[in-house]
Structures are given as C-alpha cells and as structure tokens.
Amino acid sequence: MLVSGVLFLVFVVAGFLVQVPYVAISPGPTYDTLGRDAAGNPVIQVNGQQTYRTSGELRMTTVSLNDGINLFTALGLWASGRYALAPREEYYKPGESNEQVKQENIQQLQDSQSAAQVAALRHLGYPVQVVAKEIVSGSPADHVLAPGDRLVTVNGKQVKEATDVAGALTGTKPGQSVQITFRSAGGPEQTVPVTLAHRDDRTQGFLGLTAADRAQAPFNVAISLQDVGGPSAGLMFTLAIIDRLTPPGKQGSDLAAGRHIAGTGEIGETGQVGPIGGISFKVVGAREAGATDFLVPAHNCAEAAAAAPDGLNLIKVSTLDDALAQLGNLKAGRPTAHC
C-alpha cells in the first residue's frame, strides 16, 4: 500500500507539473468585419472617401490554440469533446517560442490585410502597380532598387502583377545581364542593367527582391483588429472593404443584406481564395455566434461538411468573384454552391 501510494502521488504530481508535447485546439472568437473592434473603432476604416451603410454581418472566424498544457489538463480538454489534441510540432518549429509564433501570426495577418486591400480595390476598378517590397542585402538588386520602387519591366517583359517578376526571370542563368525599368517615388523611369547571381535553391538567375501589388487609390483603407493572427481572414476583409465602398444599388453593395454570414479563406492579390486550417472548429464557432451561412474555400469543403453543425449553410467559393456571385445568389433567394 505504501508503494502504491507513493506511485499514485508521483503520478498526480507528474500529471500537474509535466507538460505534454501537444496543443489543444478549439473554436475561437469571431469578429464582424462590418462592425467594430474591442476598442470601438470600425474594423474597416476608410479615410478620404465616402462609405455606405451596410446591414447584417460578414464575420471572420478563428481557432484558439492552447499550448503548455499538462497531462491532466490535456485529458480534461479532450474529454470535454470541444477540444482536439494535436502534436505541438505541427504548429511550432523546433526551438520556436510562443512569442516567435505570435510574431509570425501577426506578420501573416498584416500580409493578409494588404492582400485584401489590393484584391478589393482591384475589383472596384482602381489601378494596381507592382513595387519592390523587400530587397535582399548583398543581392544584385541591392543598391539598385529600393523598397517602394515601382517595377515597370524586367528582362524586357511588362510587369503587371507581382508574379510577373518571377516569370520574367524564368530561363535566365546566373551571370546573365538583364534590364530592369523602374520608377522611384517622384522620379522618372530609368532602365539599368543588373547581373543575376547564383543561388543554391534555384537554377535560374537570382535577382534578390520580393515584389508586391499595390493599389493606387486617392484614399486610405486601414483594418483595425487586435489579438488576431494568421492569413485566413483575407476573404472576409476583402468582402467588407467592397461592401463599405460600393454605393447602394450597385453590384457588391449590402453583401450580407441583413443576414449573419461568416467565412474564412486566404485571399490572393488577384482574388484567388486559398485553403486554411482549422475549418472544422471555425464552422462550429460561426454557428455559435449566430451565423446561418458560411463561405468555405473549395479545398476545405469536405472537412467543413463533415463538421458543420445543424442550421449552417456551407457555400463553396474559389475566387473573390465567385464569393460575390454566391452572396448575390443568397441575397436574391437563389440556390448557392453547396459543399
């Protein structure tokens, strides 16, 4: 009995003190992108341009991740039926701290917001330019281009989208000289030769810049949302920007039309909707927040359908235009593409 008691005490102490290499995942909070943040500020803020009233909700969804849990906590969360356990290594790189993961998620959110603005303003007809976003130190582009420079041509090919830069370098070789035409802020166009370098991860020539699309509009759009990370809110941000900037009676106005609509999906600057993680938790969180309809990236449809609670209509989308068309169908009482 003494030995059994000691072993039981050791087990209890270990259960409370020893962390398990798992994280607990559950439905996270949702946020109405047509509403206000915790500080009372509009989530979508437009300065210098008229905005229009909207009705209903366009709700982004999140997943909560609990790290640093002990054995008893893990078992309790798992037994509750609301949480799932997953190996920690699926969410954290070896040696990566919670703070590092948080910063990565914040950066992903910022990139998502930027892509949402570009996708929305491009849809609304505003011109889009391609700029140098980041320059690799010591690369051929270093000291030739600066962040923010507008790219006009690379290797004789017009640059209309950020992906055109990589396309223009396809088939080039290290040591090859290519012409780059660009314009710095307030300056004229200039064309300079750049000798491409070698890099171990590719056979083509290496230029050393990351390009990005930037919409040119005579007003400023900002997105205000705290304590949220990751790229999956892009689609809902994009739809909210379009909704706020579209006059009544025009296609794209009052997208929710009084309904409680939720959704998720990474947005590309040209409007493609990419798959995301945690969809099985997001549909549950959306329904608990009162949503009746949920926009699902096409690649996530099977997983969403397997987890969707009763009363939630799953709408399959693959592009921004697709999402707008499906919301138009919903608004008009027509059938929607279902997962």
Buried (B, 14 or more C-beta within 10 A) or exposed (E): EEEEEEEEEEEEEEBEEEEBEBBBBBBBBBBBBBBEBEEEEBBBBBEEEEBEEBEBBBBBBBBBBBEEBBBBBBBEBBEEEEBBBEEBEEBBEEEEEEEEBEEBBBEBBEBBBBBBBBBBBBBBEBEBBBBBBEBBEEBBBEEBBBEEBBBBBBBEBEBEBBBBBEEBBEEBEBEBEBEBBBBBEEEEEEEEEBEBBEBEEEEBBBBBBBBBBBBEBEEEBEBBBEEBBBBBBBBBBBBBBBBBBBEEEEEBBBBBBEBBBBBBBBBBBBBBBBBBBBBBBBBBBBBEBEBBBBBBBBBBBEBBBEBBEEEBBBBBBBBBEBBBBBBBBBBEEEEBBEB
